[in-house]
Amino acid sequence: MHCPFCRHPDSRVVDSRTTDDGTSIRRRRQCPDCGRRFTTVETASLMVIKRSGVTEPFSRTKVIAGVRKACQGRPVTEDALAKLGQQVEEAVRATGSAELTTHDVGLAILGPLQELDLVAYLRFASVYRAFDSLEDFEAAIRELREQHCGPESHGDQGPAAPAPVVTAD
C-alpha cells in the first residue's frame, strides 16, 4: 500500500478492526518513511455480471436505488430500505461466489421486498420478471394470496354458499 502523503511504496499495519456489519476490515497504517498514519478499508470483492456481459462491483447503493423506485409513494422508510440493502448484500455474499449475475441479485431482492411491501414487490417483480400482460400480474397476485392467505382466499373453491336467512319470530 503506497503512502498517500509521500507515495512511499510500503506501510506498516498498526491496528486492524472489523467494521460494524463484519463485511470489511478497517486498518490503521503508518508509513515507515514519513511516519504519517492513514486508514484503509478492505472488503472482499463481489462482482456482478450484467446482461450485456460487463462486470462491475456489487453496489448496495444501486440495490437500494432500484428498490426505492418500486417503493415510490408507499409507506416505506429509508431505514427499511437500508435494512433491505444489507439483507440483500448478506444473502449474495453468503453464496460464497465472487461473481453473480444481475438475475441472482434480483432473486435476492424479491424475498425481503415481499416482506417489506407487497405493492412494491409487485412493481419490482413486474420489471424483474418482465411482465407483459394482465395475466402475468394476475398470476403473481394469485401466488401472493396463496402464500399469505391460503388457496381459499381467491375464489378458486367455487361459488360461495348463500348466507343463511335470519328471521325474527
Secondary structure as GFF3:
##gff-version 3
##sequence-region A 1 169
A	DSSP	beta_strand	12	18	.	.	.	ID=ss1
A	DSSP	beta_strand	24	30	.	.	.	ID=ss2
A	DSSP	beta_strand	37	43	.	.	.	ID=ss3
A	DSSP	beta_strand	47	49	.	.	.	ID=ss4
A	DSSP	beta_strand	55	57	.	.	.	ID=ss5
A	DSSP	alpha_helix	60	70	.	.	.	ID=ss6
A	DSSP	alpha_helix	78	94	.	.	.	ID=ss7
A	DSSP	beta_strand	99	101	.	.	.	ID=ss8
A	DSSP	alpha_helix	102	116	.	.	.	ID=ss9
A	DSSP	alpha_helix	118	128	.	.	.	ID=ss10
A	DSSP	alpha_helix	134	149	.	.	.	ID=ss11
A	DSSP	three_ten_helix	151	154	.	.	.	ID=ss12
###
